[in-house]
Amino acid sequence: MDTTTLRRFATPLVIGSFMLMAVTGVMMFFHLEAGIIKAAHEWLSWIMVLAVGVHVSMHWRSFSRYFTQKPAVAVVGLFATVLVASMLIQGGGERRGPPGGQMQAARVLLNAPLNQLAGVTGKTVEALQGQLQQVGLNASDANTSLEDIARQNQRNPVEVLNSVLANQP
């Protein structure tokens, strides 16, 4: 591809990929992960990386002038510091899955068919099916596990388990 063609597409690629990353990132932040939002955000971010690389290389002269300005260097330095810190500092934030010792118990519950899970939870199969249907999950077969129900409904298995364990007697 020649320089003129790259120059013509560099900025639109950056703009388009930024829109995609911004919208999918905000949706993920607010846990509005419908469809393939997370996969689109993770995989299509490579387009943004490539587009920014092409854009910077096509506009290197203008880009390099920013490094002669103290405020610009300070902003870039701040973000570089945050980046390094985010990789070094141990996260103590929210986890999506169960903590270490509970993982085996969660795995057993996720793989148990609904008719066996009903006995563990103290609910009837029909009550479990009703709970799952209330959160938009198809769970008509009592011999199906929560893992299978999650896969069939394209949902996170731990979230499905949490919906069943909610409101325990």
DRENPA-3360 file (N, C-alpha, C; in nm, 2 decimals, always signed):
BEGIN
1 = MDTTTLRR = +0.09/-0.12/+0.00/+0.00/+0.00/+0.00/+0.09/+0.12/+0.00 ~ +0.06/+0.22/-0.08/+0.14/+0.34/-0.09/+0.11/+0.44/+0.02 ~ +0.20/+0.54/+0.04/+0.19/+0.64/+0.14/+0.06/+0.72/+0.13 ~ +0.02/+0.75/+0.01/-0.10/+0.83/+0.00/-0.23/+0.76/+0.04 ~ -0.23/+0.63/+0.01/-0.35/+0.55/+0.05/-0.35/+0.53/+0.20 ~ -0.23/+0.50/+0.26/-0.22/+0.49/+0.41/-0.26/+0.62/+0.48 ~ -0.21/+0.73/+0.42/-0.24/+0.86/+0.48/-0.40/+0.89/+0.47 ~ -0.46/+0.85/+0.37/-0.60/+0.87/+0.35/-0.69/+0.79/+0.45;
9 = FATPLVIG = -0.64/+0.67/+0.48/-0.71/+0.58/+0.57/-0.67/+0.59/+0.72 ~ -0.56/+0.64/+0.75/-0.50/+0.64/+0.89/-0.60/+0.71/+0.99 ~ -0.64/+0.83/+0.96/-0.72/+0.90/+1.06/-0.86/+0.84/+1.06 ~ -0.93/+0.81/+0.95/-1.06/+0.74/+0.97/-1.06/+0.61/+1.04 ~ -0.95/+0.54/+1.03/-0.93/+0.41/+1.10/-0.92/+0.44/+1.25 ~ -0.84/+0.54/+1.29/-0.83/+0.58/+1.43/-0.96/+0.62/+1.48 ~ -1.04/+0.71/+1.41/-1.17/+0.76/+1.46/-1.27/+0.64/+1.47 ~ -1.28/+0.56/+1.37/-1.37/+0.44/+1.38/-1.34/+0.35/+1.49;
17 = SFMLMAVT = -1.21/+0.31/+1.50/-1.17/+0.21/+1.60/-1.19/+0.28/+1.74 ~ -1.16/+0.41/+1.75/-1.18/+0.47/+1.88/-1.33/+0.47/+1.92 ~ -1.42/+0.49/+1.83/-1.56/+0.49/+1.86/-1.60/+0.35/+1.91 ~ -1.55/+0.25/+1.84/-1.58/+0.11/+1.88/-1.53/+0.08/+2.02 ~ -1.40/+0.12/+2.05/-1.34/+0.09/+2.18/-1.41/+0.17/+2.29 ~ -1.45/+0.30/+2.26/-1.52/+0.38/+2.36/-1.65/+0.33/+2.39 ~ -1.73/+0.29/+2.30/-1.87/+0.25/+2.32/-1.87/+0.11/+2.39 ~ -1.79/+0.02/+2.34/-1.78/-0.12/+2.40/-1.72/-0.11/+2.54;
25 = GVMMFFHL = -1.62/-0.02/+2.56/-1.56/-0.01/+2.69/-1.66/+0.05/+2.79 ~ -1.73/+0.15/+2.75/-1.83/+0.20/+2.85/-1.94/+0.10/+2.88 ~ -1.98/+0.02/+2.77/-2.08/-0.08/+2.80/-2.03/-0.19/+2.89 ~ -1.91/-0.23/+2.88/-1.85/-0.33/+2.97/-1.84/-0.27/+3.11 ~ -1.80/-0.14/+3.12/-1.79/-0.08/+3.25/-1.92/-0.09/+3.33 ~ -2.03/-0.06/+3.26/-2.16/-0.07/+3.32/-2.23/-0.21/+3.31 ~ -2.15/-0.31/+3.28/-2.19/-0.45/+3.27/-2.31/-0.46/+3.18 ~ -2.31/-0.39/+3.07/-2.41/-0.40/+2.96/-2.35/-0.48/+2.85;
33 = EAGIIKAA = -2.31/-0.60/+2.88/-2.23/-0.68/+2.78/-2.33/-0.77/+2.70 ~ -2.41/-0.71/+2.61/-2.50/-0.79/+2.53/-2.42/-0.84/+2.41 ~ -2.46/-0.95/+2.35/-2.41/-1.00/+2.23/-2.26/-1.03/+2.25 ~ -2.18/-0.98/+2.15/-2.04/-1.01/+2.15/-1.96/-0.88/+2.18 ~ -2.01/-0.80/+2.27/-1.95/-0.67/+2.31/-1.80/-0.69/+2.36 ~ -1.79/-0.79/+2.45/-1.66/-0.81/+2.51/-1.56/-0.86/+2.41 ~ -1.60/-0.96/+2.33/-1.51/-1.01/+2.22/-1.47/-0.90/+2.12 ~ -1.57/-0.82/+2.08/-1.55/-0.71/+1.99/-1.45/-0.62/+2.05;
41 = HEWLSWIM = -1.46/-0.58/+2.17/-1.37/-0.49/+2.24/-1.23/-0.54/+2.24 ~ -1.22/-0.67/+2.28/-1.09/-0.73/+2.30/-1.02/-0.75/+2.17 ~ -1.09/-0.81/+2.07/-1.02/-0.85/+1.94/-1.01/-0.73/+1.85 ~ -1.11/-0.65/+1.84/-1.11/-0.54/+1.74/-1.02/-0.42/+1.79 ~ -0.98/-0.43/+1.92/-0.88/-0.33/+1.97/-0.75/-0.33/+1.89 ~ -0.72/-0.45/+1.83/-0.60/-0.46/+1.75/-0.61/-0.37/+1.63 ~ -0.73/-0.34/+1.58/-0.74/-0.25/+1.47/-0.70/-0.11/+1.51 ~ -0.74/-0.08/+1.64/-0.70/+0.06/+1.69/-0.55/+0.06/+1.70;
49 = VLAVGVHV = -0.49/-0.04/+1.76/-0.34/-0.04/+1.77/-0.28/-0.02/+1.64 ~ -0.32/-0.09/+1.54/-0.26/-0.08/+1.41/-0.29/+0.06/+1.35 ~ -0.41/+0.10/+1.36/-0.45/+0.23/+1.31/-0.37/+0.35/+1.37 ~ -0.35/+0.34/+1.50/-0.28/+0.45/+1.57/-0.13/+0.44/+1.52 ~ -0.08/+0.32/+1.51/+0.06/+0.30/+1.46/+0.08/+0.36/+1.32 ~ -0.02/+0.33/+1.23/-0.01/+0.39/+1.10/-0.02/+0.54/+1.10 ~ -0.12/+0.59/+1.18/-0.14/+0.73/+1.19/-0.02/+0.81/+1.25 ~ +0.04/+0.75/+1.35/+0.16/+0.81/+1.41/+0.28/+0.81/+1.31;
57 = SMHWRSFS = +0.30/+0.70/+1.24/+0.40/+0.69/+1.14/+0.38/+0.79/+1.02 ~ +0.26/+0.81/+0.98/+0.23/+0.90/+0.87/+0.24/+1.05/+0.91 ~ +0.22/+1.07/+1.04/+0.23/+1.21/+1.09/+0.34/+1.23/+1.19 ~ +0.45/+1.16/+1.17/+0.56/+1.15/+1.27/+0.62/+1.29/+1.30 ~ +0.63/+1.37/+1.20/+0.69/+1.51/+1.22/+0.61/+1.59/+1.31 ~ +0.48/+1.59/+1.29/+0.39/+1.67/+1.38/+0.38/+1.60/+1.52 ~ +0.38/+1.47/+1.52/+0.37/+1.40/+1.65/+0.49/+1.42/+1.73 ~ +0.61/+1.42/+1.67/+0.73/+1.44/+1.75/+0.75/+1.58/+1.81;
65 = RYFTQKPA = +0.68/+1.68/+1.75/+0.68/+1.81/+1.81/+0.62/+1.82/+1.95 ~ +0.53/+1.73/+1.98/+0.47/+1.73/+2.11/+0.57/+1.70/+2.22 ~ +0.68/+1.63/+2.19/+0.78/+1.60/+2.29/+0.87/+1.72/+2.32 ~ +0.85/+1.83/+2.26/+0.92/+1.95/+2.29/+0.84/+2.04/+2.38 ~ +0.72/+2.00/+2.41/+0.63/+2.08/+2.49/+0.62/+2.02/+2.63 ~ +0.65/+2.09/+2.74/+0.65/+2.03/+2.87/+0.51/+1.98/+2.91 ~ +0.40/+2.05/+2.89/+0.27/+2.00/+2.93/+0.24/+1.86/+2.86 ~ +0.27/+1.85/+2.73/+0.25/+1.73/+2.66/+0.33/+1.62/+2.71;
73 = VAVVGLFA = +0.46/+1.64/+2.74/+0.55/+1.54/+2.80/+0.49/+1.50/+2.94 ~ +0.44/+1.60/+3.02/+0.39/+1.56/+3.15/+0.27/+1.47/+3.14 ~ +0.18/+1.50/+3.05/+0.06/+1.42/+3.03/+0.09/+1.28/+2.99 ~ +0.18/+1.27/+2.89/+0.22/+1.13/+2.84/+0.30/+1.06/+2.95 ~ +0.38/+1.13/+3.03/+0.45/+1.07/+3.14/+0.36/+1.02/+3.25 ~ +0.25/+1.10/+3.27/+0.15/+1.06/+3.37/+0.08/+0.93/+3.33 ~ +0.04/+0.92/+3.20/-0.02/+0.80/+3.16/+0.07/+0.68/+3.15 ~ +0.20/+0.70/+3.12/+0.30/+0.60/+3.12/+0.32/+0.55/+3.27;
81 = TVLVASML = +0.32/+0.64/+3.36/+0.33/+0.60/+3.50/+0.21/+0.51/+3.55 ~ +0.09/+0.56/+3.51/-0.03/+0.48/+3.55/-0.03/+0.35/+3.48 ~ +0.02/+0.34/+3.36/+0.03/+0.21/+3.29/+0.12/+0.11/+3.36 ~ +0.24/+0.16/+3.40/+0.33/+0.08/+3.47/+0.28/+0.04/+3.61 ~ +0.22/+0.13/+3.68/+0.16/+0.10/+3.81/+0.05/+0.00/+3.80 ~ -0.03/+0.01/+3.70/-0.14/-0.08/+3.68/-0.10/-0.23/+3.66 ~ +0.02/-0.24/+3.61/+0.08/-0.37/+3.58/+0.15/-0.43/+3.70 ~ +0.20/-0.34/+3.79/+0.28/-0.38/+3.91/+0.19/-0.40/+4.04;
89 = IQGGGERR = +0.09/-0.32/+4.05/+0.01/-0.32/+4.18/-0.09/-0.44/+4.17 ~ -0.09/-0.51/+4.28/-0.18/-0.63/+4.29/-0.32/-0.57/+4.30 ~ -0.41/-0.63/+4.22/-0.55/-0.58/+4.22/-0.62/-0.65/+4.34 ~ -0.70/-0.57/+4.41/-0.78/-0.63/+4.52/-0.93/-0.60/+4.49 ~ -0.96/-0.57/+4.36/-1.09/-0.53/+4.32/-1.19/-0.64/+4.30 ~ -1.29/-0.61/+4.24/-1.40/-0.71/+4.21/-1.35/-0.83/+4.13 ~ -1.39/-0.95/+4.17/-1.36/-1.07/+4.09/-1.49/-1.12/+4.04 ~ -1.49/-1.18/+3.92/-1.61/-1.23/+3.86/-1.63/-1.37/+3.90;
97 = GPPGGQMQ = -1.53/-1.45/+3.94/-1.55/-1.59/+3.98/-1.54/-1.60/+4.13 ~ -1.57/-1.72/+4.17/-1.55/-1.75/+4.32/-1.41/-1.75/+4.36 ~ -1.38/-1.71/+4.49/-1.24/-1.72/+4.53/-1.19/-1.86/+4.54 ~ -1.05/-1.88/+4.54/-0.99/-2.01/+4.53/-1.05/-2.13/+4.60 ~ -1.07/-2.13/+4.73/-1.12/-2.24/+4.80/-1.26/-2.28/+4.76 ~ -1.34/-2.19/+4.71/-1.48/-2.21/+4.68/-1.49/-2.26/+4.53 ~ -1.39/-2.25/+4.46/-1.40/-2.29/+4.31/-1.44/-2.43/+4.29 ~ -1.39/-2.52/+4.37/-1.43/-2.66/+4.35/-1.58/-2.68/+4.38;
105 = AARVLLNA = -1.63/-2.62/+4.49/-1.77/-2.63/+4.52/-1.85/-2.57/+4.41 ~ -1.81/-2.46/+4.36/-1.88/-2.39/+4.25/-1.89/-2.48/+4.13 ~ -1.78/-2.55/+4.10/-1.77/-2.64/+3.98/-1.86/-2.75/+4.00 ~ -1.87/-2.81/+4.12/-1.97/-2.92/+4.14/-2.11/-2.87/+4.12 ~ -2.14/-2.75/+4.17/-2.28/-2.70/+4.16/-2.31/-2.67/+4.01 ~ -2.21/-2.62/+3.94/-2.23/-2.58/+3.80/-2.25/-2.70/+3.71 ~ -2.19/-2.82/+3.75/-2.20/-2.94/+3.67/-2.32/-3.03/+3.71 ~ -2.38/-3.00/+3.82/-2.49/-3.09/+3.87/-2.62/-3.05/+3.79;
113 = PLNQLAGV = -2.69/-3.16/+3.75/-2.82/-3.13/+3.68/-2.92/-3.06/+3.77 ~ -3.01/-2.99/+3.72/-3.11/-2.91/+3.80/-3.18/-3.00/+3.90 ~ -3.22/-3.13/+3.87/-3.29/-3.21/+3.96/-3.20/-3.25/+4.08 ~ -3.07/-3.25/+4.07/-2.99/-3.27/+4.18/-2.96/-3.14/+4.26 ~ -2.94/-3.03/+4.18/-2.92/-2.90/+4.24/-3.04/-2.86/+4.33 ~ -3.16/-2.90/+4.29/-3.28/-2.86/+4.37/-3.26/-2.91/+4.51 ~ -3.22/-3.03/+4.53/-3.20/-3.09/+4.66/-3.10/-3.01/+4.75 ~ -2.99/-2.97/+4.68/-2.88/-2.89/+4.75/-2.93/-2.76/+4.79;
121 = TGKTVEAL = -3.01/-2.69/+4.71/-3.06/-2.56/+4.74/-3.19/-2.55/+4.82 ~ -3.25/-2.67/+4.84/-3.37/-2.67/+4.92/-3.49/-2.62/+4.84 ~ -3.48/-2.62/+4.71/-3.59/-2.57/+4.62/-3.64/-2.68/+4.53 ~ -3.75/-2.66/+4.47/-3.80/-2.76/+4.38/-3.73/-2.73/+4.24 ~ -3.74/-2.83/+4.15/-3.69/-2.81/+4.02/-3.76/-2.70/+3.95 ~ -3.89/-2.70/+3.97/-3.98/-2.60/+3.91/-3.94/-2.46/+3.96 ~ -3.91/-2.45/+4.09/-3.87/-2.32/+4.14/-3.74/-2.27/+4.08 ~ -3.64/-2.36/+4.07/-3.51/-2.33/+4.00/-3.54/-2.29/+3.86;
129 = QGQLQQVG = -3.62/-2.36/+3.79/-3.65/-2.33/+3.65/-3.71/-2.19/+3.64 ~ -3.81/-2.16/+3.73/-3.87/-2.03/+3.74/-3.77/-1.92/+3.76 ~ -3.68/-1.94/+3.86/-3.58/-1.84/+3.88/-3.49/-1.81/+3.76 ~ -3.45/-1.92/+3.69/-3.37/-1.90/+3.57/-3.45/-1.83/+3.46 ~ -3.58/-1.87/+3.45/-3.66/-1.80/+3.34/-3.68/-1.65/+3.37 ~ -3.68/-1.62/+3.50/-3.70/-1.48/+3.54/-3.58/-1.39/+3.50 ~ -3.47/-1.45/+3.49/-3.35/-1.38/+3.44/-3.32/-1.40/+3.29 ~ -3.42/-1.45/+3.22/-3.41/-1.47/+3.08/-3.33/-1.59/+3.03;
137 = LNASDANT = -3.33/-1.70/+3.11/-3.26/-1.82/+3.07/-3.36/-1.93/+3.04 ~ -3.33/-2.00/+2.93/-3.42/-2.12/+2.90/-3.37/-2.24/+2.98 ~ -3.45/-2.29/+3.06/-3.41/-2.41/+3.15/-3.52/-2.51/+3.16 ~ -3.57/-2.56/+3.05/-3.68/-2.65/+3.05/-3.65/-2.79/+3.09 ~ -3.52/-2.84/+3.07/-3.48/-2.98/+3.10/-3.42/-2.99/+3.24 ~ -3.48/-3.07/+3.33/-3.44/-3.09/+3.46/-3.30/-3.16/+3.47 ~ -3.26/-3.23/+3.36/-3.14/-3.30/+3.36/-3.02/-3.22/+3.31 ~ -3.04/-3.09/+3.28/-2.94/-3.00/+3.23/-2.87/-2.93/+3.34;
145 = SLEDIARQ = -2.74/-2.92/+3.33/-2.66/-2.85/+3.43/-2.66/-2.70/+3.41 ~ -2.62/-2.62/+3.51/-2.61/-2.48/+3.50/-2.51/-2.44/+3.40 ~ -2.40/-2.52/+3.39/-2.29/-2.49/+3.30/-2.35/-2.50/+3.15 ~ -2.43/-2.60/+3.13/-2.49/-2.62/+2.99/-2.59/-2.51/+2.97 ~ -2.67/-2.47/+3.07/-2.77/-2.37/+3.06/-2.70/-2.23/+3.02 ~ -2.59/-2.21/+3.09/-2.51/-2.08/+3.07/-2.46/-2.08/+2.92 ~ -2.40/-2.20/+2.88/-2.35/-2.21/+2.74/-2.46/-2.19/+2.64 ~ -2.57/-2.25/+2.66/-2.68/-2.25/+2.56/-2.74/-2.10/+2.55;
153 = NQRNPVEV = -2.73/-2.03/+2.66/-2.79/-1.89/+2.67/-2.68/-1.79/+2.65 ~ -2.56/-1.83/+2.63/-2.44/-1.74/+2.61/-2.43/-1.65/+2.73 ~ -2.42/-1.71/+2.85/-2.41/-1.63/+2.97/-2.29/-1.68/+3.05 ~ -2.24/-1.60/+3.15/-2.14/-1.64/+3.23/-2.19/-1.74/+3.33 ~ -2.13/-1.86/+3.34/-2.17/-1.97/+3.43/-2.18/-1.92/+3.58 ~ -2.09/-1.84/+3.62/-2.09/-1.80/+3.76/-2.21/-1.71/+3.79 ~ -2.24/-1.62/+3.69/-2.36/-1.54/+3.71/-2.49/-1.62/+3.71 ~ -2.49/-1.73/+3.63/-2.61/-1.82/+3.64/-2.62/-1.89/+3.77;
161 = LNSVLANQ = -2.51/-1.93/+3.82/-2.50/-2.00/+3.96/-2.55/-1.89/+4.06 ~ -2.50/-1.77/+4.06/-2.54/-1.67/+4.15/-2.69/-1.64/+4.15 ~ -2.75/-1.65/+4.03/-2.89/-1.62/+4.02/-2.97/-1.73/+4.08 ~ -2.92/-1.85/+4.08/-2.99/-1.97/+4.14/-2.97/-1.96/+4.29 ~ -2.86/-1.92/+4.34/-2.83/-1.92/+4.48/-2.89/-1.79/+4.55 ~ -2.93/-1.70/+4.47/-2.99/-1.58/+4.53/-3.12/-1.61/+4.60 ~ -3.15/-1.54/+4.71/-3.28/-1.57/+4.78/-3.29/-1.71/+4.84 ~ -3.18/-1.76/+4.89/-3.18/-1.89/+4.95/-3.26/-1.89/+5.08;
169 = P = -3.34/-2.00/+5.10/-3.42/-2.00/+5.22/-3.34/-2.01/+5.35;
% end
